[in-house]
Amino acid sequence: MELNQTTEVAVQVSAAERAEEQKLLRRLQMMMNMTMQVIAQDESLTIDEAAQMIGDSRKAALAMFPGKELAYDLIWKPRFQRLMRERFRIM
């Protein structure tokens, strides 16, 4: 009986952890999309301000998911680089 209870508790904990991670992932996605939209659409934004926004979003992402620098560099960095090239016509 104790083994079944322990297993059941472990399953509940892992389900709660997965739900929390999914919540964080949705929050991260929304934050990155909003950052990209502001950079793309705000005509008054300077290149320095856009770069600062990207840096701040990176810090926030790594605060939410510590140790995931590689994932950020593989997923979000190329998107921001492409956006900066398109928005500010830089090579």
Secondary structure as the mmCIF struct_conf table of DSSP 4:
data_model
#
loop_
_struct_conf.conf_type_id
_struct_conf.id
_struct_conf.beg_label_comp_id
_struct_conf.beg_label_asym_id
_struct_conf.beg_label_seq_id
_struct_conf.end_label_comp_id
_struct_conf.end_label_asym_id
_struct_conf.end_label_seq_id
HELX_RH_AL_P HELX_RH_AL_P1 GLU A 2 GLN A 41
TURN_TY1_P TURN_TY1_P1 GLU A 43 SER A 44
HELX_RH_AL_P HELX_RH_AL_P2 ILE A 47 MET A 64
BEND BEND1 PHE A 65 PHE A 65
TURN_TY1_P TURN_TY1_P2 PRO A 66 GLY A 67
HELX_RH_AL_P HELX_RH_AL_P3 GLU A 69 PHE A 88
TURN_TY1_P TURN_TY1_P3 ARG A 89 ARG A 89
#
